[in-house]
Amino acid sequence: MSSAAPTEVTVQEARRRVLEAAASPLAPEVVALLDAADRVLTADLVAPRDLPPWDNSQMDGYAVRAADLAAGARLDVIETVLAGQTPARTVGPGQAIRIMTGAPMPKGADTVVPVESTAAEGRDAMRLTAKPPMRGDFVRAAGEDVRGGTVAIAKGTRLTPAALGIAASLGLVRVPVHRRPVVAILATGDELAEPGTDAGPNRIYASSSIALAAAVTRAGGVARYAGIAADTRDALRAKLTEALSGADVLLTTGGVSVGEADHMRDVLAELGLEARFERVAQRPGYPLLFGTIRNTLVFGLPGNPVSTLVSFEVYVQPALLRLQGRPRVFAPVIAATLDAPLRGGGSRFQFLRAVVRRERDAWLVRTTGSQSSGVLTSLLLGNSLILVPAGSTNLQKGDTVQVQLLDPDFHVQEGPGY
């Protein structure tokens, strides 16, 4: 493999090959509801009964017959029913039952009068003091949410808080979901030191591994730190072998270029790597290796932290989401107006770190400054990537560009928009 010319592909082709390799979601597992947030269902959840199971009151008030309601009507109160109780009596003409929110509707009643629309006349009577409600008002009908025997939550649904609430309403305590991918993260390089140790005068702290672990966790994966491998074939082989054990995805940083100490390509080949590409015509992140070792997806990411994280956003995160069965795997892309001129894309696709903001009903975007692949603050200060295709001409202030959003919290309007 080391003697062959590296396989270079476009950004579009690289992403296609990654998702092709990650086409099949991971096998199902059954987890507790409290551990199922944002997981994807692997089977339909069928309602064993209606939700709600019976007609019940939507308000604290009085269960009545609509036929008895008229302005100023006076009704006899024959019973009080709390939530969780069963009414013992039937509402007849001129009668009402005091009822609390969620309590079952008594026989004979078809409407609820909210308590604030009434005036009590002792414990045994009430008088209507507001406009009479219509028949069926303030009553939640049995099955109005979900009908028994129907699919309450479909296979392939991401379990949002609302979905988990419905699952709990079905009486479930565990649900079948796709397994989270286990992602091993291995840094390489004699120049790296573990945070918390003495780096000395010639080494830097390994930051990409920590950043990747956070990105993996945010994408729903299980991050497993595999340490730092020294720049020798034997050390790298041992670390890679250990990292591959039990991993669905392996992320390495550094060692994928063509320097004398860059052994990653060769050692991975010895371990059985089937390479899909080794270079992507992009900036940052040109040296980017991807392939598979048996059933493990392997990403040989660049060593510079910005290149590492941009490559994660563009390629790794969609693969992790696909492995979890997520129906949508790409970050949102919007059209925005340049707030400052940009140089053209040259021969490679550019991902420029940027800040997008809303102003006068329009999206405006500008870069965060230096686009050096070693300036990690360009991502800290940014919330998006300006997408500049290869061969683009110079762009002027006011031109429209495509922008990939990295963190929606940066671009939403502050406060409610109503």
C-alpha positions in Angstrom: 0.0 0.0 0.0 2.8 2.4 0.8 4.2 2.1 -2.7 0.8 2.9 -4.4 -0.2 6.5 -5.1 -2.7 7.7 -2.5 -6.4 7.6 -3.6 -7.7 11.2 -3.8 -11.4 11.9 -4.0 -13.8 14.9 -4.0 -15.7 15.9 -0.9 -18.9 14.6 -2.4 -17.4 11.2 -3.3 -15.7 10.9 0.1 -19.0 11.4 1.9 -20.8 9.0 -0.4 -18.2 6.2 0.3 -18.3 6.8 4.0 -22.1 6.5 4.2 -22.0 3.5 1.9 -19.8 1.8 4.4 -22.1 2.8 7.3 -25.3 1.9 5.5 -26.5 -0.7 8.0 -27.4 0.5 11.5 -26.0 -1.4 14.4 -27.9 -4.3 15.9 -30.8 -3.7 18.4 -30.6 -3.8 22.1 -33.3 -3.3 24.8 -32.7 -0.4 27.2 -34.6 1.4 30.0 -36.7 4.4 29.0 -34.4 6.7 31.0 -31.5 5.5 28.9 -33.3 5.8 25.6 -33.3 9.5 24.9 -32.4 10.2 21.2 -32.1 6.5 20.4 -33.9 5.1 17.4 -36.6 2.5 17.7 -36.0 -0.9 16.0 -39.6 -2.1 16.3 -43.1 -0.5 16.3 -44.6 0.2 19.7 -48.3 -0.8 19.6 -50.7 0.6 22.1 -52.3 -2.1 24.3 -55.2 0.2 25.1 -56.7 3.6 24.3 -54.8 6.7 25.4 -56.4 8.1 27.4 -58.1 4.9 28.5 -61.4 6.6 29.3 -63.2 9.9 28.9 -61.9 12.3 31.5 -62.0 15.9 32.6 -59.7 18.4 31.1 -60.3 20.9 33.9 -61.2 21.2 37.6 -64.9 21.9 37.5 -68.3 20.2 37.2 -69.4 17.2 35.0 -72.8 18.1 33.7 -75.3 17.4 30.9 -75.1 20.1 28.2 -78.9 20.0 28.0 -79.1 21.5 31.5 -76.9 24.5 30.7 -78.4 27.9 30.3 -77.3 31.3 31.5 -77.4 31.4 35.3 -78.4 27.7 35.5 -78.4 26.2 39.0 -77.5 22.5 39.4 -77.4 20.2 42.4 -74.0 18.8 43.2 -74.4 15.1 44.0 -70.8 13.8 44.3 -67.1 14.8 44.2 -64.7 12.7 42.1 -60.9 13.1 42.3 -58.3 11.9 39.8 -57.8 8.2 40.3 -61.3 7.7 41.6 -64.3 6.1 39.9 -67.6 8.0 39.9 -70.3 6.1 41.9 -73.3 8.0 40.7 -74.9 8.9 37.3 -75.6 12.5 36.4 -79.3 13.1 35.9 -81.3 16.1 34.9 -80.4 19.2 36.9 -77.5 17.5 38.5 -73.7 18.0 38.5 -70.7 16.1 39.9 -67.7 18.1 41.2 -64.7 16.7 39.2 -60.9 17.2 39.2 -58.6 17.3 36.2 -57.9 13.7 34.9 -60.8 12.1 36.8 -63.1 9.8 34.7 -66.3 11.3 33.4 -69.3 10.0 35.2 -72.2 8.3 33.3 -74.8 10.7 32.1 -72.4 13.7 31.8 -71.2 14.9 28.5 -69.6 18.3 29.3 -67.4 19.9 31.9 -68.0 23.4 33.3 -64.7 24.9 34.5 -64.8 25.9 38.2 -64.0 29.5 37.4 -67.2 29.7 35.4 -69.3 28.9 38.4 -70.2 30.0 41.9 -70.7 27.5 44.7 -73.9 27.6 46.6 -72.8 25.6 49.6 -71.5 22.1 49.1 -74.6 20.8 47.4 -75.2 23.3 44.5 -73.5 25.5 42.0 -74.6 28.2 39.7 -73.3 29.0 36.2 -71.8 32.5 36.1 -70.4 32.6 32.6 -71.3 31.7 29.0 -72.4 28.0 29.0 -69.9 25.7 27.3 -70.8 23.7 24.3 -71.6 20.0 24.5 -68.3 18.0 24.9 -66.2 21.0 25.9 -63.3 20.3 28.4 -63.7 16.6 28.0 -60.8 14.5 26.8 -62.2 11.5 24.9 -61.0 8.0 25.3 -58.4 7.2 22.5 -58.1 10.8 21.3 -54.3 10.5 21.7 -53.7 6.9 20.6 -56.2 4.2 19.7 -55.6 0.8 21.3 -54.2 -1.8 18.8 -52.6 0.9 16.6 -48.9 1.8 16.2 -48.2 4.5 18.8 -44.6 5.1 17.8 -43.2 3.7 14.5 -40.0 1.8 14.0 -37.2 4.2 13.0 -38.5 7.0 15.2 -35.9 9.0 17.2 -37.0 8.9 20.8 -37.6 12.5 21.6 -39.0 13.6 25.1 -42.5 13.5 23.6 -41.9 10.0 22.2 -40.6 8.7 25.6 -43.6 10.2 27.3 -45.9 8.2 25.0 -43.9 5.1 25.6 -44.3 5.6 29.3 -48.0 6.1 28.8 -48.1 2.7 27.2 -46.8 1.2 30.4 -43.4 0.4 29.0 -40.2 0.4 31.0 -37.8 -0.8 28.3 -37.7 -0.3 24.5 -35.7 -1.8 21.6 -33.3 0.6 20.0 -30.2 0.6 17.8 -27.0 0.2 19.8 -24.7 3.2 20.3 -21.5 2.9 18.3 -18.4 2.3 20.4 -15.7 4.7 19.0 -12.1 4.2 19.9 -9.9 7.3 19.7 -6.1 7.0 19.3 -3.7 9.9 19.0 -0.3 9.4 17.5 3.0 11.3 17.6 6.1 11.6 19.8 5.4 15.3 20.1 2.2 14.6 22.1 1.9 14.5 25.9 -1.1 13.6 28.0 -2.8 16.5 29.7 -1.9 16.6 33.4 1.7 15.4 32.7 4.9 17.4 32.2 5.0 18.2 28.5 8.6 19.5 28.7 10.1 22.0 26.2 9.5 20.0 23.0 6.0 18.5 23.3 2.4 19.7 23.2 -0.6 18.4 24.9 -2.9 16.0 23.0 -6.1 18.1 22.5 -7.7 16.4 19.5 -8.5 13.3 21.4 -10.5 15.2 24.0 -12.2 17.3 21.4 -13.1 14.1 19.4 -14.4 12.3 22.5 -16.8 15.3 23.2 -17.9 15.3 19.5 -18.5 11.5 19.6 -20.6 11.8 22.8 -22.6 14.7 21.3 -23.3 12.5 18.3 -24.6 9.7 20.4 -21.6 7.4 20.4 -19.7 5.9 23.2 -16.2 7.4 23.2 -13.3 5.1 24.3 -10.0 6.8 24.8 -7.1 4.6 23.5 -4.2 6.9 24.5 -1.2 8.0 22.5 0.9 5.8 20.2 4.6 6.6 19.7 5.9 7.1 16.1 7.2 3.6 15.6 5.6 0.7 13.7 5.6 -1.6 16.6 4.1 0.9 19.1 1.5 1.9 16.6 0.6 -1.7 15.7 0.2 -2.6 19.4 -2.0 0.4 20.1 -4.1 0.0 17.0 -4.7 -3.7 17.7 -5.8 -2.8 21.2 -8.1 0.0 20.0 -9.7 -2.1 17.3 -10.9 -4.6 19.9 -14.6 -4.2 20.4 -14.8 -0.9 18.4 -17.4 -0.1 15.8 -15.4 2.9 14.7 -11.8 3.8 15.1 -10.6 7.4 14.9 -6.9 8.1 14.8 -5.2 11.5 14.6 -1.9 12.2 12.9 0.4 9.9 11.0 -1.6 9.9 7.7 0.7 12.2 5.7 3.9 11.2 3.9 6.6 12.1 6.5 9.3 9.7 7.6 7.4 9.1 10.9 4.0 8.7 9.3 3.4 4.9 9.5 -0.4 4.9 9.8 -1.3 3.8 6.3 1.2 0.9 6.3 0.4 -0.4 9.7 -3.4 -0.3 9.1 -2.8 -2.1 5.8 -1.0 -4.8 7.8 -4.0 -5.1 10.1 -6.3 -5.7 7.1 -7.5 -2.2 6.2 -9.6 -2.0 3.0 -9.0 1.6 2.1 -11.8 3.5 0.4 -9.8 6.7 0.0 -6.6 8.3 1.5 -6.9 12.0 0.4 -9.8 14.4 0.0 -9.5 17.5 -2.2 -10.4 19.8 0.6 -9.0 22.4 3.0 -8.5 21.8 5.9 -8.1 18.0 6.1 -6.5 17.0 2.8 -4.7 13.9 4.3 -7.8 11.9 5.4 -7.8 8.1 5.3 -11.0 6.1 5.4 -11.6 2.4 5.1 -12.8 -0.7 7.0 -11.1 -3.5 9.0 -13.6 -6.2 9.0 -16.7 -4.6 10.4 -14.9 -1.5 11.9 -15.0 1.8 10.2 -11.6 3.4 10.3 -10.9 7.1 10.0 -7.3 8.3 9.8 -7.8 11.9 10.6 -5.2 14.7 10.3 -3.2 15.7 13.3 -4.1 19.4 13.3 -7.0 19.9 15.7 -9.1 22.0 13.3 -8.6 19.6 10.4 -9.6 16.8 12.8 -12.9 18.4 14.0 -13.9 19.7 10.6 -13.4 16.2 9.2 -15.4 14.8 12.0 -18.3 17.2 11.3 -18.3 16.4 7.6 -17.7 12.6 7.6 -17.6 11.0 11.0 -20.7 12.4 12.5 -23.0 11.4 9.6 -21.6 7.9 9.8 -22.2 7.7 13.6 -25.8 8.9 13.1 -26.4 6.4 10.3 -25.1 3.6 12.5 -27.7 4.5 15.1 -30.4 4.4 12.5 -31.1 8.1 12.5 -33.2 9.1 9.5 -31.4 12.5 9.0 -27.7 12.5 9.3 -26.5 15.8 7.8 -26.1 19.1 9.6 -28.4 21.9 8.3 -27.1 24.1 5.5 -28.5 27.6 4.9 -28.0 30.3 2.4 -26.4 33.4 3.9 -25.0 36.7 2.8 -21.3 37.4 3.0 -20.5 40.3 5.4 -16.9 40.6 4.0 -15.2 39.5 0.8 -13.6 36.0 0.4 -10.9 34.6 -1.8 -11.9 31.9 -4.2 -11.7 28.2 -3.5 -8.7 27.3 -5.6 -8.3 23.7 -6.5 -9.8 22.3 -3.3 -13.1 22.6 -1.6 -12.8 24.9 1.4 -14.6 24.7 4.8 -14.1 28.2 6.3 -14.8 28.6 10.0 -17.4 31.4 10.4 -20.0 33.1 12.4 -23.5 33.4 11.1 -26.0 35.7 12.6 -29.6 37.0 12.0 -29.9 40.7 11.2 -33.0 42.4 9.6 -34.6 39.1 8.6 -31.5 38.0 6.8 -28.6 35.6 7.6 -25.2 37.3 7.5 -21.9 35.4 7.7 -18.2 36.2 8.0 -15.1 34.1 8.9 -13.7 34.0 12.3 -10.3 35.3 11.0 -7.3 33.1 10.6 -8.1 29.8 8.8 -4.9 28.1 9.8 -5.6 24.4 10.7 -3.8 24.9 14.0 -6.0 27.7 15.2 -8.6 25.9 17.3 -10.1 29.2 18.5 -11.4 29.6 15.0 -13.9 26.9 15.8 -14.4 28.0 19.4 -15.5 31.5 18.2 -17.4 30.1 15.2 -20.8 28.4 14.8 -20.7 27.4 11.2 -18.6 26.5 8.1 -18.8 28.5 4.9 -18.8 26.0 2.0 -16.6 27.2 -0.8 -16.5 24.8 -3.8 -13.3 24.1 -5.7 -12.7 26.5 -8.6 -14.8 29.2 -7.1 -13.9 32.8 -8.0 -13.3 35.5 -5.5 -16.5 36.3 -3.5 -17.6 39.8 -2.7 -19.5 41.3 0.3 -23.2 40.8 -0.4 -22.7 37.5 -2.3 -24.8 34.5 -1.2 -22.9 31.4 0.1 -23.9 28.1 1.5 -23.2 27.7 5.2 -23.2 24.5 7.3 -24.4 25.1 10.8 -22.4 23.5 13.6 -24.3 24.6 16.7 -27.9 25.8 16.3 -27.7 27.6 19.7 -25.5 30.3 17.9 -28.0 31.2 15.3 -31.4 31.0 16.9 -33.1 34.2 17.9 -32.6 35.0 21.6 -35.9 34.6 23.5 -39.3 33.6 22.1 -40.2 35.0 18.7 -43.8 35.9 19.6 
